[in-house]
């Protein structure tokens, strides 16, 4: 599977990518929501792993754009965030996120969330 | 008129001064957190000043009879007033219960909830304010200026932390990748070793071949032992044959004795035939034939005896050689086989040890992988702390902005000579640099302009 890892932290992108490649997946990176939209135009991923707090376009704004764009609406999105708040979770799920994982997370939890979101 | 504006005027002047005093006290602390806290307190106290002004504004509006009108400026001012009261209530929460600032805390609570201080609070604060002379106001103004200069330093130092932690985390991740690569190689090696030893579905495994080799050596050892036993039996038979050959030689010797006696008889017969004369001529022919037969018998006997003698010698040599070589060779072969068997046993033992070690190594690799995953999980805290620091930076920036907004309210409280102010800033900066524990912290402090 091909993933798009969207996070403004290079450290987090690296950590997530290590978990993905360890499970045999490939990935592309984006530093915020706007870059994610550009990356999707270059190549549609099978799943998006999305941070919330990012400059330029944050995760919530990206979800809003995605919900109104039929070409990317079907791509599963899992939110990875340091904000483990019920209101944020509800907002993200309400905007169509397929999973919500608070940081820090275990590799197994990430892969399980991916499996659920992509219905592998 | 003046009497009506006592509280607003008091607030406009007193609260910034109080703020500056708090800030001035915080400079004595070595804690960056206390500095930030003090800056926040001061900024909010600036807002308190604005509240006081706002109250004055409302009083002026009422006095002018426009309090009931839809004046937009008044509405905006009242909205700002409400916001400021909220801030005051929030600020009051920041002061501990029963602390040295309990009077101020109570006053803030009252202003936040009622928009006015109680008589008791005002009475408690007034002596304190009265004690503030011109020097106090000047000190407050200096403290305010210092705070405005110091906050960018704090912002720069705090702002440098995320990049450094990210750099360190990325370095750790690079090492992590190296360790994981080695771990994967170790896992592959142990898997290969186990496959080689155990064979899995492959019948030509090391273990299988070793056992087959051991069985083959045992079979060979038995075969060699059988050959040795056969050789011993053959030697025994050859020895028996030697005895038979000896008996044959003795028989030949008996024939030779008989032939010798027959020759004597023939000689006597020849003498007797000579005595008889012409009549014994025929008898002489027989004697000659007999003599010829004797000679041929002697010659034949000699040849047979020589042949048997040679057989006997060959047989003796064969028996001796067979016994010696067979025993020695079988001893050597059996030794070699014994050693080979021992070597195979050692190999089987080594394989069992290698199998055990490989199994344990595989287990350790699994544990190590689990630990490495734990490291990755822990490294995510870099992102968590980064976002917390970004929050702290936002708070500092907000404090700077609030401080900037409050500063004009202090105009006239006291002015400092520019040169003196710069010297003071340099002194503060020098103290921070001296206290800095890392080169990066020093650099961040020095990079902030005057």
Interface residues (C-beta under 8 A of the other chain):
Chain A: X7 X9 X10 X11 X12 X14 X15 X18 X19 X22 X53 X82 X103 X104 X105 X106 X107 X108
Chain B: X166 X169 X170 X173 X176 X177 X180 X373 X376 X377 X378 X379 X380 X381 X382 X383 X384 X386 X387
